[in-house]
């Protein structure tokens, strides 16, 4: 407690001796003698005691002798020689002041030394000393000022031997506590009566005050920033104070702080504390400190003795503090004061047991957490493309896939789009998933929508593939996003942050996505040869069904050769367009959906059958031949404009007409083509019916498809074509020997499953010992042909074809080797061309 308010300095010289009031258990002092001509002053008492030689020297250096002489009713806590010697050992100013050879200190009014000596003077004579540990509070003659300012050339505003009011405590002087413990009086104790300097000499009453000898020099209370740094229960606040706030606390006068102790900060979630400890929390720390700081308009420091009745105090920021005193406690809003009146040179500090933050006062956004958790480069990139709304909205729910700084450093900035670019904007949006997705929600193979609104999806959200590996024993899930693993995760209010092992690249265009897969090289070459590349890359919302290289072989080499030839470009264009479905169809709706047909970029539809328990998807094209199918192998290869799936086989639309003539050209059978035309069978090449009234029409051959056995041009190198062309009957017989009527298949119930496409895509079955009648069979008993499959010594097989029953020289059968084939779409999709390596002559036994 304190006896009374300080007395104005101007009246000190004229006041009689006074005594403090309301002090506990008074300890009688020796009555002061009445003033006489032979008055015994404080200075006399000091001079008469050799324990104060050093102190007198300091008073002289500080030019305080006039001040001591003018005091009338004071208490001087005088440090002894030993006390000063110990203190000067670590204080350069006091060392200089004590040296005999020091002519003048740099500051001619010795402000710092003067202030510290003033702190040893109470501006009234104590009549009652403490007898218990509960401290007394007293006003000293110290009016703290900033001693760091350079000395002024202007004269002091008042006599240099008198203290100057209106310092960093406003009009208040600094305070000093006294306490009694261990059968002694202590000065400069803390709120609880601990620490301080011990009174080690008997008190001496003088005509102008009381002299008490101390064993230690009294330290002036430092600025508030230093007080916080030294306080044992304010270490957390000291840890998170920014340099700017320290400057504010050590330079702003008349501050009254209500500071939470270390334990109070534990009420904040760990991540919020981690954020406050980071270099990015300066603005929020300033707001928090301002909510706990009172600066009175009248420049009055709020000591605890002003809390004797309820009052409201206005803070720099935030709601008013409601001060409610009780018998044993003082409540500050919802908190309680733990330690009152921790003195400082520029104010006072009260510790409290709880943070004084209104609800939602500390709005820590996802951005602040990202910065705290070492994602600064990620945040910087977000700012460069103005996507801060994704990380600054505390209400929005997002799942953030964040690369830490070390991840970006490892993979390098060179691989990232340029700062501020639209491509970087796409790149960053792909790292955000709308909604709060905890690991439990993810399933292996699922697609989740990202915040990337893709122009190629008509503004729809781009998706991302998620892979999940689940540990059956622990039930823990390992999640990967677009191939990037997760190192850690943090749940923050409406946001979950997954820290990923590498950055995520958004889907690229169709061709760039497929290019790394060498198995698609033939399909991609076909795309580039038709000038459809730009169409597939830019047509929005498309699903491309891409067939592997083997599909072109299974389709039939002659069909593939035709499509990939210069003359087949228009057909190839339609085939590729038939593989581009309109709309984005990911694997799950394709497999589990109910849609049965899909429109293609070519214009016609493809049909879908879902077969078996695993819902295998089989596409059936709009054209081609019976049972021309392609199985779906769902891959979900994401693109800017949709998705790519792999299919097993090439599909032919109905707009593509594969005639026998096109296949003959692909088989390099120009000579055979000429023979067919000269023999009058050009209608077979064109896929039309025989001319009306012709013998072929009269034979009823219009309703059949035709399979042509076509020798390649090299097979005619040893044949006299001129002679052959001159014999029309022989020419017709040779051609007829190579023409196999292929009847239209009888409709049967659709097959329940993917058929053997290699077999189905042949013009006719090429099984061992299969026998077929030719057009020559109507005129000769040896018109039929027979297929044989031969085993080679190396384990491979070859297929040959010959005239059934025919014998050549030495009675051996003559055979032609089958080289390739291709099925035509004319004649109801039956027939085609089988390329052979030699010409088959009609046989007649000799």
C-alpha positions in Angstrom: 0.0 0.0 0.0 1.1 3.6 -0.3 0.8 6.5 2.2 -0.3 9.4 0.0 0.2 10.9 -3.4 3.4 12.6 -4.3 3.9 16.2 -3.3 4.6 18.7 -6.1 8.3 19.4 -6.4 7.9 23.1 -6.1 6.6 22.7 -2.5 9.2 20.3 -1.3 11.4 23.1 0.2 8.5 24.6 2.2 6.7 21.6 3.6 7.0 20.4 7.2 7.8 16.8 8.0 4.9 14.5 7.3 4.2 10.8 7.9 2.5 8.2 5.7 -0.9 7.0 6.8 -2.6 3.6 7.0 0.7 1.6 7.3 0.5 -1.8 9.1 2.2 -2.5 12.5 4.1 0.8 12.9 7.7 0.5 14.0 8.5 3.6 16.2 11.4 5.7 15.0 13.6 8.1 17.1 11.7 11.4 17.3 13.2 14.1 15.0 14.9 16.9 16.9 13.5 20.4 16.4 15.4 22.4 13.9 18.1 24.6 15.3 21.0 26.7 14.1 23.0 23.5 14.4 20.7 21.4 12.2 21.9 17.9 11.4 21.0 17.3 7.7 21.0 14.3 5.4 24.3 15.6 3.9 25.8 15.9 7.4 24.8 12.3 8.2 26.4 11.1 5.0 29.6 13.1 5.6 29.9 11.7 9.1 29.8 8.1 8.0 32.7 6.7 6.1 30.4 4.1 4.5 29.1 6.8 2.3 32.3 8.2 0.8 31.5 6.8 -2.6 27.9 8.0 -2.5 29.0 11.6 -1.7 31.3 11.5 -4.7 28.5 10.3 -7.0 26.2 13.1 -5.6 28.9 15.6 -6.4 29.4 14.2 -9.9 25.6 14.3 -10.5 25.5 17.9 -9.0 22.9 16.8 -6.5 24.4 18.4 -3.4 22.1 21.4 -3.8 19.2 19.1 -4.2 20.0 17.2 -1.0 20.4 20.5 0.9 17.0 21.8 -0.3 15.1 18.7 0.7 12.9 19.1 3.7 11.3 15.9 4.7 12.6 13.0 2.6 13.9 9.4 3.0 17.2 8.5 1.4 18.0 4.9 0.8 21.7 5.2 0.7 23.9 2.5 -0.8 27.1 1.9 1.1 30.6 1.9 -0.4 30.6 -1.9 -0.7 27.3 -1.7 -2.5 28.5 0.9 -4.9 31.8 -0.9 -5.5 30.0 -4.1 -6.5 27.5 -2.2 -8.7 30.2 -0.1 -10.4 32.1 -3.3 -11.4 29.5 -3.9 -14.1 28.4 -0.3 -14.8 30.7 1.8 -16.9 28.9 5.1 -16.0 29.4 4.6 -12.3 33.0 3.6 -12.9 33.7 6.9 -14.7 31.9 8.9 -12.1 33.9 7.4 -9.3 37.3 8.0 -10.9 39.3 10.9 -9.5 40.8 11.7 -12.9 37.5 12.2 -14.6 37.1 15.9 -15.3 33.6 15.9 -16.8 31.2 13.2 -18.0 29.7 13.6 -21.5 26.3 14.7 -20.2 26.9 17.9 -18.2 23.8 17.4 -16.2 24.5 13.7 -15.6 20.9 12.8 -16.4 21.3 9.0 -16.1 23.3 9.1 -12.9 21.0 11.7 -11.5 17.9 9.7 -12.3 19.2 6.6 -10.6 20.2 8.5 -7.5 16.7 10.1 -7.4 15.3 6.6 -7.3 16.9 6.2 -3.9 15.0 9.3 -2.5 11.4 9.2 -1.3 9.9 12.6 -1.3 8.7 12.4 2.3 10.1 11.2 5.6 8.9 7.7 6.5 7.6 7.6 10.1 6.5 4.0 9.9 8.7 1.2 8.4 7.2 -2.1 7.3 7.0 -5.0 9.7 5.6 -7.7 7.4 6.3 -9.0 3.9 3.2 -7.3 2.4 4.9 -4.4 0.6 4.4 -0.7 1.1 4.4 1.5 -2.0 6.1 4.9 -2.0 6.7 7.7 -4.5 10.3 8.5 -5.2 11.9 11.7 -6.7 12.5 9.8 -10.0 10.5 11.1 -12.9 11.8 8.7 -15.6 13.0 10.3 -18.9 14.7 8.8 -22.0 18.4 9.0 -21.2 19.2 7.8 -24.7 18.6 11.2 -26.3 21.7 13.2 -27.0 22.3 16.1 -24.6 20.7 19.4 -25.6 22.5 22.7 -25.8 19.5 24.4 -24.4 19.5 25.2 -20.6 17.5 22.7 -18.5 13.9 23.7 -18.0 14.3 23.8 -14.2 17.2 24.1 -11.8 19.5 21.1 -12.5 19.5 20.1 -8.8 15.7 19.5 -8.9 13.8 16.6 -10.6 11.8 17.4 -13.7 8.1 16.3 -13.9 6.2 15.1 -16.9 8.4 12.2 -17.8 7.6 8.9 -19.4 5.2 8.2 -16.5 3.3 11.4 -17.1 3.1 13.5 -14.0 3.6 10.5 -11.8 7.0 9.7 -10.2 8.4 6.2 -10.2 7.4 4.0 -7.2 9.4 2.0 -4.8 8.3 -0.9 -2.6 9.4 -1.6 0.9 8.9 -4.9 2.8 10.0 -6.6 5.9 11.2 -10.2 6.0 13.9 -12.2 7.8 14.0 -9.6 10.6 15.1 -6.8 8.2 13.7 -4.1 6.0 14.1 -4.4 2.3 13.8 -1.8 -0.4 13.0 -2.2 -4.1 11.0 -5.5 -3.6 8.6 -7.0 -6.0 4.8 -7.3 -5.7 5.1 -10.2 -3.3 7.8 -8.6 -1.1 10.6 -10.7 -2.6 14.1 -9.7 -3.8 15.2 -6.1 -3.2 18.1 -4.4 -1.3 18.5 -5.0 2.4 18.7 -2.1 4.9 22.0 -2.9 6.6 22.6 0.2 8.7 20.7 1.8 11.6 18.3 4.5 10.4 19.5 8.0 11.0 17.0 10.8 11.6 18.0 14.2 10.3 16.4 17.6 10.3 15.4 17.2 6.6 14.8 13.5 6.4 15.6 9.9 7.2 18.7 8.0 6.1 18.7 4.2 5.6 21.8 2.4 4.5 21.5 -0.4 1.7 23.7 -3.3 0.8 22.8 -3.0 -2.8 22.3 -0.2 -5.3 18.6 0.1 -6.4 18.1 -0.5 -10.1 15.6 1.8 -11.8 12.7 -0.1 -13.4 13.6 -0.5 -17.1 11.3 0.1 -20.1 8.3 -2.3 -20.5 10.0 -4.3 -23.3 12.9 -5.0 -21.0 10.5 -5.8 -18.1 8.8 -8.4 -20.2 12.1 -9.9 -21.3 13.2 -10.4 -17.7 9.9 -11.5 -16.2 9.9 -15.3 -15.5 6.2 -15.8 -16.4 6.2 -13.7 -19.6 8.7 -15.7 -21.6 6.2 -16.6 -24.3 5.2 -13.0 -24.9 8.8 -12.0 -25.1 9.4 -14.8 -27.6 6.7 -13.6 -30.0 7.2 -9.8 -29.7 8.3 -8.3 -33.0 11.1 -5.7 -33.2 8.5 -3.1 -34.0 6.5 -4.0 -30.9 9.6 -3.9 -28.7 10.3 -0.4 -30.0 6.8 0.6 -29.2 7.0 -0.9 -25.7 10.4 0.7 -24.9 9.6 4.2 -26.3 5.9 4.9 -25.7 5.2 6.8 -22.4 2.4 6.2 -19.9 1.5 2.7 -21.1 -0.6 0.4 -18.9 -0.3 -3.3 -19.9 -2.5 -6.2 -18.9 -0.3 -9.1 -20.0 -1.2 -12.8 -20.1 1.2 -15.1 -18.3 2.7 -18.0 -20.2 0.1 -20.5 -19.3 -2.7 -18.2 -20.6 -1.4 -18.6 -24.2 -2.0 -22.4 -24.0 -5.7 -21.6 -24.5 -4.8 -21.0 -28.2 -4.6 -24.0 -30.5 -1.1 -25.2 -31.2 -1.2 -24.1 -34.8 -2.2 -20.6 -33.8 0.6 -20.4 -31.4 3.0 -21.6 -34.1 1.7 -18.9 -36.3 2.2 -16.2 -33.7 5.8 -17.4 -33.3 6.4 -16.9 -37.0 7.7 -13.9 -38.7 4.4 -13.4 -40.5 2.2 -12.6 -37.5 3.4 -9.0 -36.9 0.0 -7.5 -37.8 -1.9 -9.9 -35.6 0.6 -9.5 -32.8 0.1 -5.8 -32.9 -3.7 -6.2 -32.7 -3.3 -8.6 -29.7 -1.0 -6.3 -27.8 -3.2 -3.3 -28.5 -6.2 -5.2 -27.0 -4.2 -5.5 -23.8 -2.8 -2.0 -23.7 -4.3 1.1 -22.2 -3.1 4.6 -23.0 -5.1 7.2 -21.0 -5.9 10.4 -22.7 -4.8 12.3 -19.5 -1.5 10.5 -19.6 -2.1 8.8 -16.3 -0.6 5.4 -15.6 -3.2 2.9 -14.3 -1.6 1.7 -11.1 -3.6 -1.0 -9.2 -4.6 1.5 -6.5 -6.9 3.1 -9.1 -8.9 -0.1 -9.2 -10.6 0.4 -5.9 -14.0 0.6 -7.6 -15.4 -0.8 -10.9 -14.3 1.0 -13.9 -13.9 0.6 -17.7 -10.6 1.2 -19.4 -10.3 1.9 -23.1 -7.6 -0.1 -25.0 -5.8 0.9 -28.1 -7.8 -1.6 -30.0 -10.6 -4.0 -29.1 -13.3 -3.7 -26.5 -13.0 -1.8 -23.2 -11.6 -3.7 -20.2 -14.0 -4.0 -17.4 -12.2 -3.7 -14.0 -14.1 -5.2 -11.1 -12.3 -5.4 -7.7 -13.3 -7.9 -5.0 -12.0 -8.5 -1.5 -9.0 -10.6 -2.7 -8.9 -10.3 -6.5 -9.2 -7.8 -9.3 -11.1 -9.1 -12.4 -10.2 -7.6 -15.8 -13.1 -8.5 -18.0 -13.1 -12.4 -17.9 -9.5 -12.6 -16.6 -7.9 -12.1 -13.1 -4.8 -10.1 -12.2 -2.0 -12.4 -11.1 0.6 -9.9 -10.3 -0.1 -6.2 -9.8 2.1 -3.2 -10.6 5.2 -4.5 -12.2 7.0 -1.2 -12.5 8.6 0.1 -15.7 10.1 3.4 -16.7 7.4 4.2 -19.2 4.3 2.6 -17.5 3.1 -0.3 -15.5 2.4 -3.9 -16.2 -0.2 -6.2 -14.6 0.0 -9.9 -15.4 -3.3 -11.7 -15.9 -4.3 -15.3 -16.2 -6.2 -15.2 -19.5 -6.0 -13.6 -22.9 -8.3 -10.7 -23.4 -9.4 -11.6 -26.9 -13.0 -11.3 -28.1 -14.4 -14.3 -30.0 -12.9 -14.7 -33.4 -10.5 -11.8 -32.7 -7.6 -13.9 -34.0 -8.7 -14.9 -37.5 -5.8 -17.0 -38.6 -6.4 -17.6 -42.3 -5.1 -20.5 -44.3 -2.5 -18.1 -45.8 -1.1 -17.4 -42.3 -0.8 -21.1 -41.6 0.8 -21.8 -44.9 3.4 -19.1 -44.2 4.0 -20.5 -40.7 4.4 -24.0 -42.0 7.1 -23.1 -44.5 5.0 -22.7 -47.6 6.2 -19.1 -48.3 7.1 -19.6 -51.9 3.8 -21.2 -52.6 2.0 -18.3 -51.0 4.1 -15.8 -53.0 3.2 -17.5 -56.2 -0.5 -17.3 -55.3 -0.2 -13.6 -54.7 1.5 -13.1 -58.1 -1.7 -14.3 -59.9 -4.2 -12.7 -57.5 -5.6 -15.9 -56.1 -5.5 -14.8 -52.5 -9.2 -15.4 -52.1 -8.3 -19.1 -52.0 -6.2 -18.7 -48.8 -7.7 -15.6 -47.1 -11.3 -16.6 -46.6 -11.8 -18.2 -43.2 -15.4 -19.3 -44.1 -14.7 -21.1 -47.4 -13.9 -24.8 -47.2 -10.9 -25.9 -49.2 -8.5 -28.8 -49.2 -5.1 -27.4 -50.0 -2.3 -29.5 -51.6 0.7 -27.4 -50.6 4.4 -27.9 -51.5 6.7 -26.7 -48.8 9.6 -24.4 -49.7 12.1 -27.2 -49.7 10.0 -29.2 -52.2 9.9 -26.2 -54.6 13.6 -25.7 -54.0 14.4 -29.3 -54.9 12.3 -29.4 -58.1 13.4 -25.8 -58.9 11.6 -22.7 -60.1 12.6 -23.4 -63.7 9.9 -26.0 -64.1 7.2 -23.7 -62.9 5.2 -21.3 -65.1 6.3 -17.7 -65.1 5.1 -15.6 -62.1 1.9 -13.7 -62.8 1.1 -15.8 -65.9 -2.3 -17.4 -66.8 -0.5 -20.8 -66.9 0.7 -20.3 -63.4 -2.8 -19.5 -62.4 -4.0 -22.8 -63.8 -1.1 -24.5 -62.1 -2.0 -23.1 -58.6 -5.7 -23.6 -58.9 -5.0 -27.3 -59.5 -3.6 -27.4 -55.9 -7.0 -26.6 -54.4 -9.9 -29.0 -53.9 -13.3 -27.3 -52.9 -14.6 -28.8 -49.7 -12.9 -30.2 -46.6 -11.6 -33.6 -47.6 -10.2 -35.7 -44.7 -8.3 -38.9 -45.7 -11.2 -41.1 -44.7 -13.3 -39.6 -47.6 -10.9 -40.6 -50.3 -11.1 -43.9 -52.2 -8.6 -45.5 -54.5 -9.0 -44.4 -58.1 -11.6 -41.7 -57.4 -11.6 -38.4 -59.2 -12.1 -35.2 -57.2 -12.9 -31.8 -58.6 -10.3 -29.1 -58.2 -10.7 -25.3 -58.1 -9.3 -25.1 -61.7 -12.1 -24.0 -64.0 -10.9 -25.3 -67.3 -11.7 -23.5 -70.5 -11.5 -26.8 -72.3 -14.2 -28.1 -70.1 -16.5 -25.1 -70.9 -15.7 -23.6 -67.6 -16.2 -26.9 -65.7 -13.9 -27.9 -62.9 -10.9 -30.0 -63.8 -10.5 -33.2 -61.8 -7.6 -35.0 -60.2 -6.9 -38.7 -59.7 -6.6 -39.9 -56.1 -4.8 -43.1 -55.1 -5.2 -44.7 -51.7 -3.2 -47.5 -50.1 -4.8 -48.7 -46.9 -2.9 -50.5 -44.2 -5.3 -53.3 -43.1 -3.6 -53.6 -39.7 -3.7 -50.0 -38.7 -6.5 -48.8 -40.9 -4.3 -45.9 -41.9 -4.6 -44.5 -45.4 -1.7 -43.4 -47.6 -3.1 -40.9 -50.1 -1.5 -39.7 -53.3 -2.8 -36.8 -55.4 -2.0 -37.0 -59.1 1.0 -39.2 -58.2 2.3 -36.9 -55.4 2.6 -38.4 -52.0 1.6 -36.8 -48.7 4.2 -36.0 -46.1 1.9 -34.6 -43.5 -1.5 -33.1 -43.0 -3.0 -30.3 -40.9 -6.6 -29.7 -40.1 -7.5 -26.0 -39.6 -11.1 -25.0 -39.1 -12.6 -25.2 -42.5 -9.4 -26.2 -44.2 -7.2 -29.2 -44.5 -3.7 -28.8 -45.8 -1.8 -31.8 -47.3 1.9 -31.2 -47.7 2.8 -33.0 -50.9 6.1 -34.4 -52.1 6.1 -32.5 -55.4 4.1 -29.9 -57.2 1.1 -30.9 -59.3 1.0 -30.2 -63.0 -2.6 -29.7 -64.4 -3.7 -31.9 -67.3 -2.2 -31.0 -70.7 -3.8 -31.4 -74.1 -4.8 -34.7 -75.5 -1.7 -35.3 -77.7 0.8 -34.1 -75.1 -0.9 -36.4 -72.5 -0.6 -39.4 -74.8 2.8 -38.7 -76.3 4.9 -40.3 -73.5 3.1 -43.6 -74.1 4.9 -45.3 -76.9 2.1 -47.8 -77.4 0.0 -44.9 -78.9 2.6 -43.9 -81.4 0.7 -45.3 -84.5 -2.5 -43.6 -83.4 -0.7 -40.3 -82.8 1.0 -40.6 -86.1 -2.4 -41.1 -87.7 -3.7 -38.0 -86.0 -0.8 -35.8 -87.2 -1.1 -37.1 -90.7 -4.8 -36.0 -90.9 -4.3 -32.5 -89.5 -6.7 -33.4 -86.7 -4.2 -32.5 -84.0 -5.5 -29.0 -83.4 -9.1 -30.2 -83.5 -8.5 -32.9 -80.8 -6.4 -30.5 -78.7 -9.0 -27.7 -78.7 -12.4 -29.2 -79.0 -13.9 -28.8 -75.5 -15.4 -31.5 -73.5 -14.3 -34.6 -75.4 -13.4 -38.1 -74.5 -10.8 -39.7 -76.8 -10.7 -43.4 -77.2 -7.1 -44.2 -78.1 -6.1 -47.6 -79.5 -2.6 -49.1 -79.1 -0.3 -50.0 -81.9 -1.3 -53.6 -81.8 -4.9 -52.6 -82.6 -3.8 -51.6 -86.1 -2.4 -55.1 -86.7 -5.5 -56.8 -85.3 -7.7 -54.6 -87.6 -6.0 -56.2 -90.6 -2.8 -55.0 -92.2 -4.5 -54.2 -95.4 -7.1 -52.0 -93.7 -4.4 -50.3 -91.7 -2.3 -49.8 -94.7 -5.2 -48.2 -96.5 -6.0 -45.9 -93.6 -2.4 -44.8 -93.2 -1.8 -44.3 -96.9 -2.1 -40.9 -98.6 -5.2 -42.1 -100.5 -6.9 -43.1 -97.3 -6.7 -39.9 -95.4 -10.3 -39.0 -95.7 -11.3 -42.4 -94.3 -8.7 -42.1 -91.5 -10.0 -38.6 -90.6 -13.5 -40.2 -90.1 -12.1 -43.1 -88.1 -10.2 -40.9 -85.7 -13.2 -38.6 -85.3 -15.2 -41.7 -84.5 -12.9 -42.2 -81.5 -13.7 -38.8 -80.0 -16.9 -38.9 -77.9 -18.7 -35.7 -77.3 -18.8 -35.0 -73.6 -16.5 -35.9 -70.8 -17.0 -39.5 -69.7 -14.7 -40.7 -67.0 -14.3 -44.4 -66.3 -16.8 -44.7 -63.5 -19.9 -43.5 -65.4 -18.8 -45.5 -68.4 -18.6 -48.7 -66.4 -21.4 -48.1 -64.0 -23.6 -45.7 -65.9 -26.8 -46.5 -67.9 -26.0 -44.6 -71.1 -26.1 -47.0 -74.1 -24.9 -44.8 -77.0 -22.4 -41.9 -77.3 -22.3 -39.3 -80.0 -18.9 -38.9 -81.6 -17.1 -36.1 -83.3 -17.5 -37.9 -86.6 -21.3 -37.6 -86.3 -22.4 -41.2 -85.8 -22.8 -43.0 -82.5 -21.0 -45.8 -80.8 -22.9 -48.3 -78.7 -21.9 -49.6 -75.4 -22.5 -53.0 -73.7 -21.6 -53.6 -70.1 -20.8 -57.3 -69.6 -20.3 -59.5 -66.6 -20.0 -58.9 -62.9 -17.1 -56.5 -63.4 -19.1 -54.5 -65.9 -16.6 -54.8 -68.7 -17.4 -52.1 -71.3 -17.5 -53.0 -75.0 -17.9 -50.4 -77.7 -19.5 -51.2 -81.0 -18.9 -48.8 -83.9 -21.5 -47.5 -86.2 -20.0 -49.1 -89.3 -17.4 -51.7 -90.3 -18.6 -55.3 -90.2 -20.5 -57.7 -87.9 -19.2 -57.8 -84.4 -16.6 -55.1 -84.9 -15.9 -54.3 -81.2 -13.5 -52.6 -79.0 -13.0 -53.2 -75.3 -12.5 -50.3 -72.9 -9.5 -50.3 -70.7 -10.4 -47.4 -68.3 -7.3 -45.2 -67.8 -8.7 -41.8 -66.9 -5.8 -40.0 -68.7 -6.9 -36.5 -67.9 -6.6 -33.7 -70.5 -7.4 -30.0 -70.8 -10.5 -30.8 -72.7 -11.6 -34.0 -71.0 -10.1 -37.5 -70.7 -8.4 -40.2 -72.8 -9.2 -43.9 -72.4 -7.5 -46.8 -74.0 -9.5 -49.2 -76.1 -8.4 -52.5 -77.5 -9.3 -52.1 -81.1 -9.9 -49.6 -83.9 -13.6 -48.7 -84.7 -14.9 -48.0 -88.2 -17.8 -45.6 -88.6 -20.5 -46.1 -91.2 -19.2 -43.2 -93.2 -16.1 -45.2 -94.1 -16.5 -47.6 -97.0 -13.7 -50.1 -97.3 -14.1 -51.6 -100.8 -12.2 -54.5 -102.2 -10.6 -52.1 -104.6 -9.1 -50.0 -101.7 -7.8 -53.1 -100.1 -6.2 -54.3 -103.3 -4.4 -51.0 -103.6 -3.2 -51.4 -100.0 -2.0 -54.9 -100.9 0.0 -53.5 -103.8 -2.1 -55.6 -106.2 -2.4 -53.2 -109.1 -1.7 -56.0 -111.6 -4.5 -58.1 -110.1 -6.7 -55.1 -110.1 -6.1 -54.7 -113.9 -6.8 -58.4 -114.5 -10.1 -58.1 -112.6 -11.2 -55.2 -114.6 -10.2 -56.8 -117.9 -12.1 -59.9 -116.9 -15.2 -57.9 -116.3 -15.3 -58.0 -112.5 -14.7 -54.3 -111.8 -18.0 -54.2 -109.9 -16.4 -56.4 -107.2 -13.6 -53.8 -106.7 -16.3 -51.1 -106.3 -18.4 -53.2 -103.9 -21.4 -52.9 -106.1 -23.7 -55.5 -107.7 -22.8 -57.0 -111.1 -24.1 -55.0 -114.1 -27.7 -55.7 -114.8 -28.1 -58.3 -117.5 -24.6 -59.5 -117.3 -23.8 -63.2 -116.9 -22.8 -62.5 -113.3 -26.1 -60.9 -112.7 -27.9 -63.9 -114.2 -25.9 -66.2 -112.0 -27.4 -64.4 -109.0 -24.1 -63.1 -107.6 -25.4 -59.7 -106.5 -26.2 -60.7 -103.0 -22.8 -61.9 -101.9 -19.7 -60.3 -100.5 -16.4 -61.3 -102.1 -13.1 -62.3 -100.7 -10.3 -61.8 -103.2 -7.1 -63.8 -103.1 -4.8 -61.0 -104.3 -1.2 -61.8 -105.3 1.1 -58.7 -104.9 2.6 -57.2 -108.0 6.0 -59.0 -107.4 4.2 -62.3 -108.0 3.7 -61.4 -111.7 7.3 -60.8 -112.5 7.7 -64.1 -114.4 4.3 -64.0 -116.1 3.6 -62.8 -119.6 0.8 -60.5 -119.0 0.3 -59.6 -122.7 -0.3 -63.2 -123.5 -2.6 -63.5 -120.5 -4.7 -60.5 -121.4 -5.1 -61.8 -125.0 -6.8 -65.0 -123.7 -10.1 -63.7 -122.2 -11.4 -67.2 -121.2 -8.2 -68.0 -119.4 -8.1 -64.6 -117.8 -11.7 -65.0 -116.5 -10.9 -68.5 -115.2 -7.7 -67.3 -113.3 -9.6 -64.3 -111.8 -12.6 -66.6 -110.9 -10.1 -69.0 -109.1 -9.2 -66.1 -106.8 -12.8 -65.0 -106.0 -14.5 -66.5 -103.0 -18.2 -65.7 -102.6 -18.8 -64.8 -99.0 -22.4 -65.0 -97.9 -24.0 -62.5 -95.5 -23.9 -63.8 -92.0 -27.2 -65.0 -90.6 -28.3 -62.7 -87.7 -27.8 -64.3 -84.4 -28.3 -63.2 -80.8 -25.6 -60.7 -79.8 -22.6 -62.2 -78.2 -22.2 -61.7 -74.4 -18.6 -60.7 -74.3 -15.6 -59.4 -76.3 -14.9 -61.6 -79.2 -11.6 -62.6 -80.7 -11.1 -59.5 -82.9 -8.1 -61.0 -84.7 -10.3 -63.8 -86.0 -13.4 -61.6 -86.6 -11.5 -59.0 -88.5 -10.4 -61.5 -91.2 -12.4 -61.7 -94.4 -12.9 -65.4 -93.8 -11.7 -67.9 -91.2 -8.2 -69.2 -92.0 -8.3 -72.4 -90.0 -6.3 -75.4 -90.9 -8.0 -77.6 -93.6 -10.8 -75.0 -94.1 -12.1 -75.3 -97.6 -13.9 -72.6 -99.7 -15.6 -72.7 -103.0 -14.5 -70.1 -105.5 -16.3 -68.6 -108.5 -14.3 -71.2 -110.5 -16.0 -74.0 -108.6 -19.1 -73.7 -110.8 -17.0 -74.5 -113.9 -14.5 -77.0 -112.5 -14.3 -79.8 -110.0 -11.0 -78.3 -108.9 -12.3 -74.9 -108.2 -12.3 -75.1 -104.4 -9.3 -73.9 -102.4 -8.0 -75.2 -99.1 -6.2 -73.6 -96.2 -3.3 -75.3 -94.4 -1.5 -74.1 -91.2 2.1 -75.3 -91.2 4.5 -75.5 -88.2 8.0 -74.4 -88.8 11.1 -75.8 -87.2 11.6 -72.6 -85.2 8.2 -73.1 -83.6 6.4 -70.4 -85.7 3.4 -71.1 -88.0 2.6 -70.1 -91.5 -0.6 -70.2 -93.4 -0.8 -71.3 -97.0 -3.6 -71.7 -99.5 -3.9 -73.9 -102.6 -6.3 -75.5 -105.0 -8.0 -78.5 -103.4 -7.0 -81.8 -105.1 -4.5 -80.2 -107.5 -1.2 -81.8 -108.1 1.8 -80.2 -109.7 4.9 -81.7 -111.0 6.0 -84.8 -109.3 2.5 -85.0 -107.7 3.2 -82.2 -105.2 0.6 -79.7 -104.2 1.3 -76.1 -105.2 0.6 -73.5 -102.5 0.6 -69.7 -102.1 1.6 -68.2 -98.8 -0.9 -65.9 -97.1 0.9 -62.6 -96.4 -1.8 -60.3 -95.1 -5.5 -59.6 -95.1 -8.2 -57.0 -94.8 -11.9 -57.0 -94.4 -14.2 -54.9 -96.5 -17.3 -53.1 -95.3 -19.2 -53.5 -98.5 -21.4 -56.5 -99.2 -23.0 -56.2 -95.8 -19.5 -56.3 -94.2 -18.5 -59.7 -95.6 -15.5 -60.4 -97.7 -12.3 -58.5 -98.3 -8.8 -59.2 -99.5 -6.3 -61.9 -98.7 -2.9 -61.0 -99.9 -0.9 -64.0 -101.2 2.6 -64.3 -102.7 1.9 -66.1 -106.0 -0.8 -66.5 -108.6 -3.0 -69.6 -108.4 -3.7 -71.1 -111.8 -6.9 -73.2 -112.4 -6.1 -76.9 -112.2 -7.1 -79.6 -114.7 -5.8 -83.1 -114.4 -3.6 -84.2 -117.3 
